[in-house]
């Protein structure tokens, strides 16, 4: 272990020092084990003999052989013990075992005879024979391979198995984000923080966290809508007519024809499921109440409900890409300059300057034949005319000088 060596002798099943199949080291050393693919590790057992002194055995995991990776665990080893179980719960292809001298000991030696790694060959599984998929809301699909508890949750969920949505007033990663000022003190969406019933008067924005006298069109409730009654009802009474909150003019909400206990399907949302979802990313169904697309829009569309095409020189997913600066107008999905290029440029994205002898829109014009070279934007013969010609486009016959 004084340098990186072949690890075959420590994964051959021979655990005893007397077998004569161990790697020996003196002072600091390191061993790198390559599993050939990323695996889910639970713990590592080492069989190591320390003739004298004390040392630290540290374990790191990485997905690259040239990276230090991250520390998984460490333990103190000494001459009175040979078997060490080190708990390490991580996914990695490479495992590095490092021997470091204990303080006060400068001449420690050790013989590593066997390394046993316990875990699952396939990520995202746990239990007997790694036969059970990890809970669906685990971050990156990773969980404890014995208990099945998540090693982190995706946005909007918490709990040992990430089964619980964020509580009232919170959302996002580990439910650490605080909701904005949603209409009627309602909580926001547990994943992305959108206020599904709109904002209180005076605030706007998807998260209802912007001070603005004029509520944005993307908010689901406008100030005019805020004066209307809102249907309420307990899930247990889902098939009964909904009660309403009384308002000044005693107006009542229309009785729903769609069961309140059933979410909208078939790409619809809203009251009675009569509104059609926008262009949500990868054909995902929009939110059944407010129509918002929780994971963004298909290329070419933007806004909360992905119901507006890209505008003002933008394109792509959520319209965050910019068309080429020389584009007259680009395709909202691909960014291709379909209508054409500004004078002086050509190419799919109008990124190429006109070649010598061409000018104008899409470089579609040929420089005047009497030009020595024309401007790629206007066609003006800025480098002069051939002998015997004059004018900005060298279109007039000039006077010859007497050469005799």
Buried (B, 14 or more C-beta within 10 A) or exposed (E): BEEEBEBEBBEEEBBEBEEEBBBBBEBBBBBBBEBEEBBBBBBBBBBBBBEEBBBBBBBBBBEEEEEEBEBBBBBEBEBEEBEBEBEBBBBBBBBBBBBBBBEEEEEBBBBBBBBBBEBBEEBBBBBEEBEEBBBEBBBEBBBBBBEBBBBEBBBBBBBBBBEBBBEEBBBBBBBEBEBBBBBEEBBBBBBBBBBBBBBBBEBBBBBBBBEEEEBBEBBBBBBEBBEBBBBEBEEEEEEEEBBBEEEEEEEBBEEBEBEBEEBBEEBBBBBEBEBBBBBBBEEBBBBBBBBBBBEBBBBBBBBBBBBBBBEEBBBBBBBEBBBBEBBBEBBBBBBBBEEBBBBBBBBBBBBBBBEEBBBBBBBEBEBBEBBBEBBBBBBBBEEEBBEEBBBBBBBEEBEEEEEE
